[in-house]
């Protein structure tokens, strides 16, 4: 059975894991209120999605 000859160093482990971090959420600007919103999400400020009003806002 294959067994490592030596312990893998912390540096080598860190180099391997350097690409495992979650990417940042991509933000776009709402067409109605110009509020920064993640993609594919209803705008929490005005309730619109892709330029259409989907949710009634309290304003």
TILOZA-358019 format. One line per field, with one value per residue: x, y, z of N, C-alpha, C, O in turn. Coordinates in steps of 0.001 Angstrom, whole numbers, plus 500000, padded with zeros to 6 digits. Atoms other than C-alpha are relative to their C-alpha. Layout:
% residues N
n.u <- (X / ...)
n.v <- (Y / ...)
n.w <- (Z / ...)
ca.u <- (X / ...)
ca.v <- (Y / ...)
ca.w <- (Z / ...)
c.u <- (X / ...)
c.v <- (Y / ...)
c.w <- (Z / ...)
o.u <- (X / ...)
o.v <- (Y / ...)
o.w <- (Z / ...)
***
This chain:
% residues 59
n.u <- (500843 / 499202 / 500022 / 499039 / 498735 / 499844 / 501168 / 500086 / 499810 / 501116 / 499855 / 500463 / 501446 / 500567 / 499922 / 501044 / 501310 / 500089 / 501091 / 501240 / 500804 / 501212 / 499862 / 500879 / 501269 / 499978 / 501022 / 500458 / 500759 / 501424 / 500340 / 500949 / 499531 / 498528 / 499493 / 499178 / 500740 / 499414 / 500687 / 501107 / 500653 / 500914 / 499425 / 500647 / 500325 / 501219 / 500814 / 500048 / 499074 / 499784 / 500776 / 501442 / 500369 / 500522 / 500404 / 500479 / 499164 / 500724 / 499816)
n.v <- (498831 / 498783 / 499150 / 498905 / 500191 / 498901 / 499140 / 498894 / 498737 / 499056 / 499172 / 500774 / 500137 / 498695 / 499771 / 500800 / 499461 / 498582 / 499792 / 500528 / 498943 / 499651 / 498740 / 498919 / 499930 / 499018 / 498982 / 499149 / 498870 / 500046 / 499088 / 498983 / 499149 / 499968 / 500592 / 501166 / 501216 / 501194 / 500445 / 500946 / 499766 / 498864 / 498841 / 499786 / 498592 / 499610 / 501186 / 500322 / 501013 / 499831 / 498887 / 500198 / 499920 / 501297 / 499955 / 498670 / 499427 / 499225 / 498571)
n.w <- (500000 / 500108 / 498812 / 500178 / 499300 / 499056 / 499799 / 500953 / 499270 / 500001 / 501197 / 501156 / 499836 / 500287 / 501445 / 500627 / 499621 / 500344 / 500954 / 499421 / 499392 / 500734 / 500736 / 499577 / 500723 / 501069 / 499776 / 501092 / 499499 / 500308 / 501086 / 499540 / 498898 / 500038 / 498765 / 500292 / 499671 / 500596 / 501205 / 499867 / 498721 / 500002 / 499316 / 498707 / 499842 / 500717 / 500293 / 501427 / 500481 / 501438 / 500491 / 499769 / 498593 / 499555 / 498616 / 499599 / 498955 / 498997 / 500269)
ca.u <- (500000 / 501318 / 502214 / 503825 / 507484 / 507388 / 504793 / 503566 / 504639 / 502188 / 503558 / 502853 / 499349 / 498663 / 499818 / 497390 / 494501 / 495169 / 492425 / 489760 / 488462 / 484939 / 484799 / 483243 / 479565 / 479218 / 477338 / 475260 / 473363 / 469567 / 468083 / 465447 / 467201 / 470931 / 471409 / 474214 / 472561 / 473988 / 473148 / 469917 / 468441 / 465427 / 466512 / 465882 / 465648 / 462877 / 461680 / 462453 / 464186 / 465644 / 463755 / 460334 / 458573 / 458034 / 457680 / 455631 / 457882 / 456812 / 457880)
ca.v <- (500000 / 503470 / 505584 / 509065 / 508980 / 512383 / 514783 / 517312 / 520817 / 523588 / 525646 / 522895 / 522348 / 526096 / 526250 / 523486 / 525176 / 528647 / 528169 / 526819 / 530204 / 531269 / 533926 / 537314 / 537766 / 539526 / 542808 / 544690 / 547945 / 548041 / 549631 / 551547 / 552792 / 552251 / 550257 / 547613 / 544158 / 540630 / 539074 / 537028 / 538613 / 540882 / 544390 / 544840 / 548616 / 548932 / 545325 / 545118 / 542339 / 542893 / 546172 / 544703 / 545456 / 542107 / 542951 / 545822 / 548117 / 550016 / 553364)
ca.w <- (500000 / 499103 / 502129 / 502066 / 503025 / 504760 / 506175 / 503616 / 504673 / 505552 / 502659 / 500147 / 501546 / 501365 / 497740 / 496838 / 498674 / 497225 / 494597 / 496991 / 498218 / 497282 / 494558 / 495261 / 494324 / 490992 / 491388 / 488828 / 489148 / 489242 / 486107 / 488093 / 491242 / 490413 / 493631 / 493593 / 493547 / 493091 / 489733 / 489437 / 492585 / 493062 / 494079 / 497822 / 497388 / 494747 / 494202 / 490488 / 488561 / 485078 / 484728 / 485688 / 488957 / 490704 / 494373 / 495760 / 497798 / 500936 / 499468)
c.u <- (500897 / 499803 / 500996 / 501254 / 500204 / 498683 / 500030 / 500037 / 498762 / 500035 / 499450 / 498480 / 499309 / 500015 / 498893 / 498620 / 499799 / 498836 / 498645 / 499082 / 498774 / 500219 / 499019 / 498708 / 500095 / 498838 / 499664 / 499205 / 498569 / 499677 / 499077 / 500609 / 501523 / 500632 / 500822 / 499310 / 500753 / 499190 / 498946 / 499281 / 499072 / 500614 / 499280 / 499538 / 498656 / 499121 / 499905 / 501049 / 500059 / 499078 / 498498 / 499740 / 499352 / 499424 / 499549 / 500869 / 499139 / 500048 / 498801)
c.v <- (501244 / 500873 / 501129 / 499775 / 501078 / 500774 / 501125 / 501321 / 500892 / 500878 / 499281 / 499818 / 501314 / 500321 / 499237 / 500604 / 501454 / 500294 / 499554 / 501069 / 500290 / 501303 / 501050 / 499956 / 501082 / 500964 / 500707 / 501138 / 499903 / 501048 / 501125 / 500938 / 500106 / 499516 / 498770 / 498747 / 498808 / 499552 / 498953 / 500114 / 501202 / 501125 / 500222 / 501444 / 500346 / 498812 / 499640 / 498940 / 500110 / 501076 / 499868 / 500079 / 498696 / 500055 / 501424 / 500507 / 500842 / 501494 / 500602)
c.w <- (500000 / 501235 / 499777 / 500841 / 501067 / 500120 / 498969 / 500765 / 499908 / 498758 / 498774 / 500046 / 499654 / 498516 / 499280 / 500257 / 499579 / 499059 / 500552 / 500580 / 499147 / 499244 / 500530 / 499187 / 498940 / 500190 / 498696 / 500625 / 499512 / 498933 / 500461 / 501034 / 500090 / 501302 / 499615 / 500523 / 499425 / 498781 / 500339 / 501347 / 499853 / 500824 / 501331 / 500198 / 499342 / 499605 / 498536 / 499664 / 498489 / 499414 / 500212 / 501495 / 500433 / 501395 / 500319 / 501146 / 500946 / 499719 / 499307)
o.u <- (501908 / 498676 / 502098 / 501183 / 500767 / 497805 / 501080 / 499306 / 497933 / 498987 / 498750 / 497812 / 498274 / 499072 / 498303 / 497753 / 498756 / 498379 / 497658 / 497971 / 498805 / 500838 / 498011 / 498721 / 500582 / 497692 / 500537 / 498910 / 498324 / 500165 / 499059 / 500468 / 502033 / 501710 / 500406 / 498983 / 501270 / 497988 / 499111 / 498832 / 499415 / 501175 / 498060 / 498695 / 497812 / 497987 / 498986 / 502036 / 499044 / 498551 / 497759 / 500546 / 498261 / 498407 / 500219 / 501046 / 498023 / 499315 / 498795)
o.v <- (501285 / 501179 / 500870 / 499316 / 500803 / 500682 / 501708 / 501497 / 500751 / 501231 / 499883 / 499885 / 501314 / 500923 / 499748 / 500574 / 502034 / 501436 / 499557 / 500747 / 500134 / 502225 / 500713 / 499541 / 502179 / 500544 / 500952 / 501116 / 499613 / 502176 / 502194 / 502156 / 500808 / 499977 / 498028 / 498661 / 498911 / 499808 / 498197 / 499112 / 502176 / 500881 / 500381 / 501716 / 500985 / 499013 / 498921 / 498768 / 499946 / 500909 / 500804 / 499614 / 498374 / 499418 / 502392 / 499818 / 501227 / 502260 / 501796)
o.w <- (500701 / 501625 / 499293 / 501981 / 502127 / 499262 / 498700 / 501739 / 499009 / 498218 / 497960 / 499014 / 498988 / 498002 / 498328 / 499384 / 499882 / 499004 / 499816 / 500998 / 497926 / 499776 / 501151 / 498028 / 499210 / 500350 / 497863 / 501820 / 498341 / 499001 / 499852 / 500916 / 500964 / 501679 / 498726 / 501707 / 498313 / 498699 / 501297 / 501904 / 499183 / 501892 / 501347 / 501052 / 499971 / 499170 / 498145 / 500379 / 497812 / 498315 / 499907 / 502301 / 499963 / 501667 / 499957 / 502151 / 500595 / 500345 / 499010)
***
